[in-house]
Amino acid sequence: MKKTLISIFFFVLLFVFSCSNDITAQNNISENIITKSNGRIILAYKLFEDFLNSDKTWESYRKLVLGSCPEMQAVHNKTLSWGSIDSIRFPEDVTKFKKADWEQYFSEYDRKTLDFLYDSLIARANKILAPLNYNNVDLCLFLPYGGCFIIPGEGKCTIYISLLINPDEVPKIMIHEYAHNLHIQRRPVEPFNLRREIVSEGMAVYLTTLILKDPGLSKSVPFMPDSSVKWCFKNEQLIKTTIKTELGDTTFNCLKKFIADGPVSTPPKGFVEKTGYFAGYRIIEVCIKKGMKLEDICSLNSDSVLAESGYFN
């Protein structure tokens, strides 16, 4: 009987300890959320800072970073799918992180800057193309991963931006990703292929040029230097000919060739990165010059947009 009571007492303590840790993890993320009238700013990088102050085991990373914030789990999964991290090596890599190497990032954004990113830029975009059914937007700022992307959800979308990105680039990226949200609300559902991605990126870039008042495309494509933009204008026919043969590609390889940048990018020989962004922008630009409205272009599937533009004819 005594052994039974001891065992019960032990399991009760274990249960309480487990629940206490879960509540602590939940409190950690709730303390790092700025509530806005139509969404949230999630300071998920602060969870990574908590990890750097812990024993830095993989178990702690899973609990403090991934387990306490579904957005961070989404970032982890997305980065794995890109091949930017390795599922075997990454658990070991995080245990070797040094806080001194990351401290510079934790103070990059103050409340005023975050409010500007969220309130001002979204307001500017909505003046160009108003949201339809919903306008609930979460902005998640994260570490230790790189990159930026958007994940649409039911009744809202979440924009993800890494703190590894130069803060000077972030306003442009915020606009670009939010522009995807405005487009997604309107466009028909269609399966993944290069055709869809080129039209999608082209619409985001075109909306960005309107919001930033950038007629020359020099400051509206994320991670694309002006020298690359100039190369694209000079070699536009080559871009058309090359991309046209691969419009139906449904593999990640097409993204690596024409959409991606950085280590995962493998553009055709002699090409600059992100030529799909340039081609997409030019497709939308042609449609606008033909008198089409943004709302109408957004409501078409990619086949129809390409047909209306005649860009690859």
C-alpha positions in Angstrom: 0.0 0.0 0.0 2.8 2.4 0.9 4.6 1.7 -2.4 1.3 2.4 -4.2 0.9 5.7 -2.5 4.5 6.7 -3.3 4.0 5.8 -6.9 0.8 7.8 -7.1 2.5 10.8 -5.4 5.4 10.5 -7.9 3.1 10.6 -11.0 1.1 13.5 -9.6 4.3 15.5 -9.2 5.3 14.6 -12.7 1.9 15.6 -14.1 2.0 19.0 -12.2 5.5 19.6 -13.4 4.6 18.9 -17.0 1.5 21.1 -16.8 3.6 23.9 -15.2 6.1 23.8 -18.0 3.4 23.8 -20.7 1.7 26.8 -19.0 5.1 28.6 -18.8 5.7 28.0 -22.5 2.3 29.3 -23.4 2.9 32.4 -21.2 6.2 33.0 -22.9 4.5 33.4 -26.3 1.5 35.4 -25.0 3.9 37.9 -23.5 5.5 38.4 -26.9 2.4 39.2 -28.9 1.3 42.7 -29.8 -2.4 42.8 -30.5 -3.7 44.9 -33.3 -7.2 45.8 -34.4 -7.1 43.2 -37.2 -4.4 40.8 -36.2 -1.2 40.3 -34.2 2.5 41.0 -34.3 4.2 37.8 -33.0 7.7 38.4 -31.7 8.6 34.8 -32.0 12.3 35.5 -32.1 12.1 36.2 -28.3 11.3 32.5 -27.9 14.7 31.7 -29.5 16.3 34.2 -27.1 14.7 32.2 -24.2 16.3 29.1 -25.7 19.7 30.7 -25.8 19.3 31.4 -22.1 18.4 27.7 -21.4 20.5 24.6 -21.3 20.4 24.7 -25.2 19.4 21.0 -25.6 17.3 19.9 -28.6 14.5 19.0 -26.1 14.6 22.6 -24.8 14.4 24.0 -28.3 11.4 21.8 -29.2 9.6 22.9 -26.0 10.5 26.6 -25.8 10.5 27.5 -29.5 8.5 24.9 -31.5 6.2 23.6 -28.9 5.0 26.9 -27.5 4.3 28.7 -30.8 2.6 27.0 -33.8 3.9 29.8 -36.1 7.5 28.7 -35.2 6.6 25.1 -36.0 5.3 26.3 -39.4 8.6 28.2 -40.0 10.6 25.0 -39.1 8.5 22.9 -41.4 8.7 25.4 -44.3 12.5 25.7 -44.0 12.8 21.9 -44.0 10.7 21.7 -47.2 13.0 24.3 -48.8 16.1 22.2 -47.9 17.6 25.2 -46.1 18.1 23.0 -43.0 18.7 19.3 -42.5 16.4 17.3 -40.3 19.4 15.3 -39.0 21.9 18.0 -38.5 19.7 20.8 -37.3 19.0 19.4 -33.8 22.7 19.2 -33.2 23.4 22.6 -34.7 21.1 24.4 -32.3 22.9 23.1 -29.3 26.1 24.9 -30.6 24.5 28.3 -31.0 26.1 31.1 -29.0 24.1 33.9 -27.6 26.8 36.4 -28.5 26.3 35.6 -32.2 22.6 36.5 -32.1 22.3 39.4 -29.7 22.5 42.0 -32.4 19.1 40.9 -33.8 17.1 41.1 -30.6 17.0 44.9 -30.5 16.6 45.6 -34.2 12.9 46.6 -33.9 11.2 48.9 -31.5 7.4 49.3 -31.0 7.3 52.4 -33.3 9.0 50.5 -36.2 6.7 47.5 -35.8 3.6 49.7 -35.8 4.8 51.4 -39.0 5.4 48.0 -40.7 2.0 46.8 -39.7 -0.3 49.8 -39.7 1.1 52.1 -42.3 2.1 49.6 -45.0 -1.1 47.6 -44.8 -3.1 50.8 -45.0 -1.2 51.9 -48.1 -1.8 48.5 -49.8 -5.5 48.6 -49.0 -5.8 51.9 -50.8 -4.5 50.3 -54.0 -6.5 47.1 -53.7 -9.0 46.7 -50.9 -9.3 43.4 -49.1 -12.4 41.3 -49.7 -13.8 38.8 -47.2 -11.3 39.4 -44.4 -8.4 41.5 -43.4 -7.0 39.6 -40.3 -3.2 39.6 -40.7 -0.6 38.2 -38.3 3.0 39.3 -38.7 5.5 36.8 -37.3 9.1 37.9 -36.8 11.4 34.9 -36.2 14.8 33.4 -35.7 17.1 31.4 -36.1 15.8 30.6 -39.6 16.1 32.8 -42.7 13.6 33.7 -45.4 10.2 35.3 -45.7 6.8 33.9 -46.9 3.1 34.0 -46.4 0.8 31.2 -45.2 -2.9 31.9 -45.9 -5.4 30.5 -43.4 -9.1 30.4 -42.9 -10.2 33.9 -42.3 -6.7 35.3 -42.0 -3.1 35.1 -43.3 0.2 35.1 -41.5 3.3 36.9 -42.9 6.6 35.5 -41.8 9.8 37.5 -41.9 13.2 36.5 -40.5 15.3 38.9 -38.5 18.3 37.8 -40.5 16.9 40.0 -43.3 18.4 43.5 -43.5 15.8 45.8 -41.8 16.1 48.2 -44.8 14.5 45.4 -47.0 11.7 44.6 -44.6 9.2 47.3 -45.6 9.4 46.1 -49.2 9.0 42.5 -48.1 6.0 43.3 -45.9 4.3 44.9 -48.8 5.1 42.1 -51.1 3.8 39.4 -48.8 0.7 41.3 -47.9 0.1 41.8 -51.7 0.0 38.1 -52.0 -2.8 38.1 -49.4 -4.9 40.5 -51.4 -4.3 38.4 -54.6 -5.1 35.1 -52.8 -8.4 36.4 -51.7 -9.5 36.8 -55.3 -7.8 34.3 -57.5 -9.3 30.9 -58.3 -7.8 27.8 -56.6 -5.4 26.0 -58.9 -2.7 23.4 -58.4 1.0 24.4 -58.1 3.0 24.9 -61.2 5.5 27.5 -62.5 2.7 29.3 -64.4 0.8 30.0 -61.2 3.9 31.1 -59.3 5.0 33.5 -62.0 1.6 35.2 -62.1 1.5 35.3 -58.3 4.9 36.8 -57.9 4.2 39.2 -60.7 1.1 40.5 -59.1 2.9 41.0 -55.8 5.7 42.9 -57.5 3.3 45.0 -59.5 1.3 46.0 -56.4 4.6 46.8 -54.6 5.6 49.2 -57.4 2.3 51.1 -57.0 2.6 51.3 -53.2 6.3 52.4 -53.3 5.7 54.6 -56.4 8.5 52.8 -58.2 8.1 53.1 -62.0 11.5 51.5 -62.8 11.2 48.2 -60.9 14.5 49.0 -59.2 13.3 48.8 -55.6 10.3 46.5 -55.7 11.6 43.0 -56.1 12.8 41.4 -52.8 16.4 40.4 -52.8 16.9 41.4 -56.5 19.6 44.1 -57.0 19.2 46.8 -59.6 22.0 45.2 -61.7 19.8 42.0 -62.0 16.8 44.1 -63.0 18.9 45.7 -65.7 20.0 42.3 -66.9 16.4 41.2 -67.2 15.4 44.1 -69.3 18.4 43.5 -71.6 17.7 39.8 -71.9 13.9 39.7 -71.8 13.5 37.7 -74.9 15.9 35.0 -73.6 13.9 34.9 -70.3 10.6 34.5 -72.3 12.0 31.7 -74.4 13.5 29.8 -71.5 10.5 30.1 -69.1 7.9 29.3 -71.8 9.1 25.7 -72.1 8.8 25.1 -68.3 5.5 26.8 -67.5 3.8 23.5 -66.6 6.6 22.3 -64.3 5.1 21.1 -61.0 8.3 20.4 -59.2 10.4 22.4 -56.7 13.0 22.6 -59.4 11.2 25.3 -61.3 11.2 27.5 -58.2 14.9 27.0 -57.8 15.5 28.0 -61.4 13.2 31.1 -61.7 11.8 32.1 -58.3 14.3 31.3 -55.5 17.3 33.3 -54.3 20.3 32.4 -52.2 21.8 28.9 -51.6 18.8 27.0 -52.9 18.7 29.0 -56.1 19.9 27.3 -59.3 19.1 29.6 -62.2 19.9 28.6 -65.8 23.5 29.1 -66.9 24.2 32.8 -67.3 20.9 33.9 -65.7 20.5 36.1 -62.7 18.2 34.9 -59.8 14.5 35.5 -59.6 13.8 36.0 -63.4 10.3 34.6 -62.7 9.5 37.8 -60.7 10.6 40.0 -63.6 8.5 38.0 -66.1 5.5 38.0 -63.8 5.7 41.7 -63.4 5.9 42.3 -67.1 2.9 40.0 -67.7 0.7 42.1 -65.2 2.1 45.3 -66.7 1.0 44.2 -70.2 -2.5 43.4 -68.9 -2.8 46.8 -67.3 -1.6 48.6 -70.4 -4.4 46.8 -72.3 -6.9 48.4 -70.0 -7.6 45.6 -67.6 -8.2 46.4 -63.9 -6.2 45.0 -61.1 -9.3 43.4 -59.5 -10.2 41.7 -62.8 -6.7 40.3 -63.3 -6.6 39.0 -59.7 -9.8 37.1 -60.3 -8.4 35.1 -63.3 -6.5 31.9 -63.1 -2.9 31.9 -64.4 -3.8 30.4 -67.8 -6.2 33.2 -68.4 -3.8 35.9 -67.3 -1.1 34.6 -69.6 -3.6 34.4 -72.5 -4.8 38.0 -71.9 -1.2 39.3 -71.8 0.1 37.3 -74.8 3.5 37.6 -73.2 4.7 34.2 -74.3 3.2 34.3 -77.8 
